[in-house]
Amino acid sequence: WIELAKLYRSMNDYDSIKGIFMRKKNLTTEFTRNGFYYESNNDYYQARKCYIDALKYDFSEVERAKIPKLEEELWQQSLLRCCNELTDW
């Protein structure tokens, strides 16, 4: 589902991404859902902030174990994408 979300994001199809996350709501973190929400509204500054918060957040060991490695990689890639969008004037 994360790879599918990446594919739809590369096509700027945020409606499909919202559909994925509505169905997989309990399988993703709030950071991911909020980040994609802000990206879909072209608010790359807030999306960037969500991804930075996700990467810096002090998850407990139990919470950390529930987060797929792919989702953490998604945060890093999304952060870079947001920074890239913010630097395009």
Protein Blocks (a to p, Z undefined) as FASTA:
>chain_A
ZZmmmmmmmnopaklmmmmmmmmmmmpcfklmmmmmmmmnopaklmmmmmmmmmmpccdf
klmmmpcfklmmmmmmmmmmmmmmmmmZZ
